[in-house]
Amino acid sequence: MSGNENCEDLSRWAASKGISDAPRESATTSDGLGHSLVVANFPDAGGRGLAASRNLKEGELILRVPKSALMSVLSAKADPLLSTALARHPCLSSAQILAVHLLNEAAKGKSSTWSPYLIHLPRIYHTLPYFVANDVQALQVEEARWVAEKAIEKAVMDWEGAKGFMHEISLRRRFMSFKAWLWASATVSTRTLHVPWDEAGTLCPVGDLFNYAAPGEYVFNRKETVTNSAAEDNKDLTSGHSLLFKAEELDDRDSCSNGLEVETAEEMAESDFDNDISCNGVTIRERLRDGGFEADHGEYCFYARQDYHKGQQVLLCYGLYNNLELLEHYGFLLPHNPNDNVHIRLPDSEEFGVVNGNPGMSLGGTTCLEIDGSPSFSLVAGLRLRATHPFLRKSKGHFALMGKQISVDSDILIYQWLEKKCTSLLACQPTSLDDDLILKTVASSAQSFAAVEDLALSLCETPSKAHGDRVPKNVVHEIQNLAGFVCMEQRLLKSVRDHVRVAEKSLSYPRI
Ligand SMILES: C[S@@+](CC[C@H](N)C(=O)[O-])C[C@H]1O[C@@H](n2cnc3c(N)ncnc32)[C@H](O)[C@@H]1O
């Protein structure tokens, strides 16, 4: 749905359900939106979202949604038809139950309590289960393709698994299709907020209009290794995808180095390791929490995470995600995601000329390169252990676990290994960044078929910088897809294909 659609009916319905963006003390039963928030369109930052309707102060309560307006497994179980059928389907996951609950309410049309809310839900999503084979292929990176394939398989399995339940409640055929299932499960994936009583979370009318801001101001030098019980207690605001840390329950600690700093043996001996142990690699500088269910008030409450001026988009942090996770669960990418990373598989010790096997211990955590190119704590520690001979590992292996260098020589080895690894990872991708930028231009001009056609032609005629005289197969593939998408008329599609074929012959790149 577009952001400039008329949401007045939603606002009226919200008011009738007790949803309010006014402070508790001044709220009246006729409150809806407008005191703090207003629905607005932000084409470059999530589309439809919520804007500040006045200047807001950090920490201010800006929206309250009563439990009775939420759609969760609890409201599913309060429906006699669903609860009777559920007793015969004990193996369904909460997310499956919530998806069927949503489909059942959608099938009720105007007679559903949530009808004005349902009408404003997006009709289509861009999460990974929606990807067709060519989309998956275009992800290029092996891990991303694997995640996409698994997400598609999971959607099919969940649908198959929920069919018996849907039959039992006599859901209309149209609402039992895979297409309907994709819609319902993507609605659950992209819009649920964390609640303490159910792992699938809850759909929260109006509260689910907040677009996402990454927890970028916070420095997570070793986010993957937090085992602190305070962190365990903090679930994210979404349906269990990742943790949301509450900084007030974790000390504001000094950051631990995760780089490949070269340190002398003397410096190592003089280091105060206790500091590193207590630090545990986590630096969280600010309060992260900006929403949650408050049992004492029986409301989902949202707070401003910063000061906002009137008209500015008010954002919510759903949790900590890299771009692949954002795409998988929410169907979008952040162009500058401070939490993006690239997974790097740890090599065998033999790659460093160290015989006698890998270190037995498992480090846990993510072995990856962070957005600024620095290796994660676990990656450095894992590489340091692998690049060290077993006899030295025994006496000095604990240095690696503390984020400390074992020897200058092994750090040089692992730096060289990382450099080679990065070069080979980039070299084996079918398109370069340059190619992708051209494709992006093509995609954004896709309104006009003529523009696509011209760009396709010029791309085929202009040798790609990164690939010598070859236009990568993927680029041509994508343009064909795009052309097919923007123009259903076979005549025009054929014309692009002809251009591609001519260019293909003249450049003699591999056949598609
Ligand atoms: C909870 S909804 C937010 C409201 C949504 N924009 C709407 O129109 O209903 C989450 C979805 O909004 C979009 N979104 C949220 N934050 C975004 C961002 N920073 N950039 C791009 N899309 C975003 C994604 O499609 C995501 O799945």
The ligand as a MOL file (V3000), in Angstrom:
LIG
                    3D

  0  0  0     0  0            999 V3000
M  V30 BEGIN CTAB
M  V30 COUNTS 27 29 0 0 0
M  V30 BEGIN ATOM
M  V30 1 C 6.3700 -2.9950 10.3310 0
M  V30 2 S 6.2470 -2.5900 8.6670 0 CHG=1
M  V30 3 C 6.4410 -0.8450 8.6470 0
M  V30 4 C 5.3480 -0.1260 7.8980 0
M  V30 5 C 5.2780 -0.3520 6.4270 0
M  V30 6 N 6.1540 0.5700 5.7290 0
M  V30 7 C 3.8550 -0.2150 5.8920 0
M  V30 8 O 3.6430 0.4960 4.9150 0
M  V30 9 O 2.9740 -0.8500 6.4160 0 CHG=-1
M  V30 10 C 7.7860 -3.1940 8.1220 0
M  V30 11 C 8.0010 -3.0900 6.6390 0
M  V30 12 O 8.2230 -1.7410 6.2460 0
M  V30 13 C 9.2880 -1.6660 5.2920 0
M  V30 14 N 10.4080 -0.9540 5.9380 0
M  V30 15 C 10.5400 -0.6840 7.2450 0
M  V30 16 N 11.6480 0.0240 7.4840 0
M  V30 17 C 12.2510 0.2090 6.3060 0
M  V30 18 C 13.4390 0.8650 5.8900 0
M  V30 19 N 14.2280 1.4780 6.7640 0
M  V30 20 N 13.7530 0.8670 4.5830 0
M  V30 21 C 12.9560 0.2420 3.6830 0
M  V30 22 N 11.8080 -0.4110 4.0040 0
M  V30 23 C 11.4600 -0.4260 5.2970 0
M  V30 24 C 9.6360 -3.0820 4.9420 0
M  V30 25 O 8.8550 -3.4700 3.8480 0
M  V30 26 C 9.2180 -3.8440 6.1810 0
M  V30 27 O 8.8940 -5.1790 5.9130 0
M  V30 END ATOM
M  V30 BEGIN BOND
M  V30 1 1 1 2
M  V30 2 1 2 3
M  V30 3 1 2 10
M  V30 4 1 3 4
M  V30 5 1 4 5
M  V30 6 1 5 6
M  V30 7 1 5 7
M  V30 8 2 7 8
M  V30 9 1 7 9
M  V30 10 1 10 11
M  V30 11 1 11 12
M  V30 12 1 11 26
M  V30 13 1 12 13
M  V30 14 1 13 14
M  V30 15 1 13 24
M  V30 16 1 14 15
M  V30 17 1 14 23
M  V30 18 2 15 16
M  V30 19 1 16 17
M  V30 20 1 17 18
M  V30 21 2 17 23
M  V30 22 1 18 19
M  V30 23 2 18 20
M  V30 24 1 20 21
M  V30 25 2 21 22
M  V30 26 1 22 23
M  V30 27 1 24 25
M  V30 28 1 24 26
M  V30 29 1 26 27
M  V30 END BOND
M  V30 END CTAB
M  END
